[in-house]
């Protein structure tokens, strides 16, 4: 069931097939579905990032040798994520609202 969901999230067809989500929900809690979708989305993001920038999917030392700018400072990342949290909206517009 996770693979079926991954295929639809990756292909951006999940929104067109509500029956798929209903089937997946029979096997996963709402929290599990969210976490699964987050992980699928993360790896889709990572694949697109690496493909777009022609980055190898190798070990960290290889990346450091080839593209040193990929070394992230944990403190900077924490500050970035905190800024997102601090500015997170209390509610989101409903579909078809502007």
BELGI-V487005 format. One record per helix or strand. SS is the DSSP state (2 for helix, 1 for strand). FROM is the first residue (numbers start at 1). TO is the last residue. If there is no record, write none. Layout:
ss = <SS	SS>
from = <FROM	FROM>
to = <TO	TO>
//
This chain:
ss = <2	2	2	2	2	2	2>
from = <2	14	18	30	60	68	74>
to = <10	16	25	52	66	70	86>
//
